[in-house]
Amino acid sequence: MKPSTEAGPARFDSEYARFDTTSDDVHAPELYQPAAAVAGVETLEDIGPAEVAHYRKHGCLVVRSAFSGKEVSDAIAGLISLIMGGNPAFDGVWYEAKAREILPKLGPEERQDAVRKLGAFVDFDSRLKALSDHPRLLKVVRTLLGDREPAMFQDMALIKPPRLGREKPWHQDKAYFEYPLATPVVGVWIALDEATVENGCMQVLPGRHLEGPIVHFQRRDWQICDNVILGTKSAAAPLKPGGLLLFDGMLPHGTPHNSSPKRRRALQFHYAPVGVEKNAKQERLDNFGNEGKNVSC
Ligand SMILES: O=C(O)CCC(=O)C(=O)O
């Protein structure tokens, strides 16, 4: 990897850039056919005891207008700046594998549409940190964590370029996190562009967070087997820019391929209570892995 203090054109040199290597196999369309929409409220301040009870029961809740237009456009400007090398210390951009050959030749707009995701960026751009540290958001997350102080442990930006943006197969986030199963984890997925079923908004299986770990397999990604999902009824979380989805770390969810001409950019933050240590790798594999379980996919 190129030393992270270097900026400029070398950052876009295919030799040094990072590329996402998950499979680009296309999913069956039947995996993403929502039968309902995730229920929600208008603002973060509308979340009271009834909404918290709803979240506990269904594992998800939409907030339709969590952030202002200015907060969203600032966050987009922050992301674009990081993609363009605006902070020389940041090297957390992952490009689509297909961009490997053409990356050095792409202009600014085109480069944005070659990105799959960014990770661990909030400390490199104050406009993005303003959202992950947003006091109104943290107040809600604290409540959902059972009145425990939130610590953000993962920040990602997930980008689905028009027509090209790939699926994130169905999974439970705790299958990726090395926290003990009993540790509460709250995910926050924030739409920066309008997110629709066509461009790959979040889809979830409401209530299934209460059913425990589902076995994951390495297929198109580390994921729940398609056969487990086929025939189940999902709920979609279409959002306007600045809207967000709160979801439990055990809730099965996924996003389809972007089949539309519209970009879909989103931020995703994960919070656990302050002071809980990530040290449960074996527990994670025992809970979510397929090895030794005599199961196939
Ligand atoms: O935004 C997406 O496409 C999916 C995000 C997601 O589910 C994840 O990264 O865990």
The ligand as an SDF file (V2000), in Angstrom:
LIG
                    3D

 10  9  0  0  0  0  0  0  0  0999 V2000
  -25.8470    0.0930    1.8190 O   0  0  0  0  0  0  0  0  0  0  0  0
  -25.8160   -1.0560    1.4170 C   0  0  0  0  0  0  0  0  0  0  0  0
  -25.8800   -1.3120    0.2350 O   0  0  0  0  0  0  0  0  0  0  0  0
  -25.7500   -2.2140    2.3860 C   0  0  0  0  0  0  0  0  0  0  0  0
  -25.1320   -1.8810    3.6490 C   0  0  0  0  0  0  0  0  0  0  0  0
  -25.0460   -3.0400    4.5940 C   0  0  0  0  0  0  0  0  0  0  0  0
  -25.9850   -3.7390    4.7960 O   0  0  0  0  0  0  0  0  0  0  0  0
  -23.7970   -3.3410    5.2810 C   0  0  0  0  0  0  0  0  0  0  0  0
  -22.7410   -2.8470    4.8830 O   0  0  0  0  0  0  0  0  0  0  0  0
  -23.8590   -4.0940    6.2640 O   0  0  0  0  0  0  0  0  0  0  0  0
  1  2  2  0
  2  3  1  0
  2  4  1  0
  4  5  1  0
  5  6  1  0
  6  7  2  0
  6  8  1  0
  8  9  2  0
  8 10  1  0
M  END
$$$$
